[in-house]
């Protein structure tokens, strides 16, 4: 499981967009996830994390979105080895 750096919730505007600015402590190789908190609504990260800021969009306006930022290296997990390969 990825180590969470920070998380929160935000409402999208009348066009289905919202911008999130992370606290100054959020740094490193990070990955962002977003999930709409309404049934039948899709949410996606539309602008990648840059300068501690990213945007999300939903398929409908005025939707509450849960977002989470995690360390990308922790999200990848341990390296998988094939049965014929030895660790180096």
N, C-alpha and C positions, 0 to 999 in steps of 0.2 A: 504494500500500500504506500502511496506517495506521502511524503511529509508535507502537511498543509502549512503554507506560509500565512495566508489569511483568507477570509471568506466573508460573504455578506449577501444582502438582498437589495435589489433596486427595482424601481418601476420604470417601464418604458413610457415614452411620450406618445403623443397623438399619431406619430408616424411609426411607432414600434421600435424606436431606438433609445438607447441609454448609454451614457459614458461613465466609466468607473476610474477613479484615480486612487491608486494604492498609497499607503503610508510610506514615508521615507525609508523605513526599515525593510521594506520588501525589495530585495535585490537578489541577483544570481541568475541562474539558468532556470527560468520559470515556465510553467505551462498553465493555461487558463481553461476552465470548464464552465459552462453555463447551462442552466436547466430552467425552463418555464415552470412556474408553480400553478398553472392552470391546465385543466384537461384539454387535450386536442390542440394545444398550441406548441409550436416549435420555437426553440431559441438557439441562436448560434453566436459565436464570437466572430464579429465582422471585421474588426481591426485588431491585429496582433498586438501583444503587449510591447509597448515602446515608451520609454521615459515614464515608467510606472503608470501608464494609462492604456485602457483598451475600451472597445465599444461592443455592445451586444445588440442584436436585432431579434424581434419576435414576429411571428406570422400574423399577429393581431396587435392593435395598439392597447396601451394601458394595462400591461401584464406585469405581474411581479415575477422577477427572475432571481434565482439563487445562483451565485457564482462562487468559484473556489479557485485559488491560485496555489499551486504546489511546486515543489522542487522537481524539475524534469529528471534529474539523475535518479532520484528516489523513485520516481514514477516508472522508470524503465526496469527496476528490479535487478536481481542478480543475473549474471550472464548465464545463458543456457549452453550446455556443452553437449555435443553429439556423443553417442556412445563410443565412438572410435577415436575421439579426441581427448588428449590429456591436458590438464591445466598447465599454463605456462608461468 
